[in-house]
Amino acid sequence: MTVARGSASWKLNSFLDSLILELDRAQDTLAVKGVNRPLTYTVKDVSLELQLFPAFDGRELRFTTAAPGETGAAKIALQLGSITDRQIRETTKNPVTADDVAIEAVDGIDDDTKQVLQTIGVTSVKDFERMERSRIDLGQVSDRKVDYSRLANLIGRARRRAAPPAVRAASLSVSGPPALTIQGENLALASAAGTEFPIAYLNGTSVPVLEASARELRLQVDPQLVHDGANELRVLLDPHAVMTLELQS
């Protein structure tokens, strides 16, 4: 590996992160290829040798790549092991499916943040959801600053675009406490569990949400709130989805 003299210095962990990311991408590509044709070969051992000038300032070790013909550089050798088609199938996760969203496709996420996520194996919205459930702090696994709240908001918006709500039916039950049932798809996403959502309003008045799932919402309804004729039901499913229905009594 050679670059022009005067190249910027870099840290070893940054180089290794980039190298591992490229290897992960190659492995993911092979996994997708294996869906259409069998993998019948082995990637043999690969050696990588770097000629570098180290510099240590008392806190941080950085390297500058030696230019062609430059002498006195230190040597770092990396040995990459072989991998077989079986290992690829066993260690590579499934490709992003139609019900998921690739991180690369999420609008608003800068390239540095995308690289941070990909370096730790987060390549889709579902990967991010697993990271959230595991309470992983991005600030602890990366030396780059990540605005987690903004990132979560962008991911949530992309998640909703991939799974927009759809209403199939609405019915009012008067047996027992009056309840309005809304049936459909993608009504309450699992990611909203434990939050204040969904929030419902009937004719401008807040009504309690008794049950909420992806296929059904049950709302407690005071009969006095129901008007003769048209009634407006407004449901905030999550920060990225608001549903307004006109119901006839």
Beta strands, then each sheet from edge to edge (+ up, - down):
strand 1: 42-43
strand 2: 46-56
strand 3: 61-65
strand 4: 74-80
strand 5: 83-84
strand 6: 166-173
strand 7: 179-185
strand 8: 199-202
strand 9: 205-207
strand 10: 209-212
strand 11: 216-220
strand 12: 230-238
strand 13: 241-248
sheet 1: 1+ 5-
sheet 2: 3+ 2- 4+
sheet 3: 6+ 7- 11+ 10-
sheet 4: 9+ 8- 12+ 13-
end
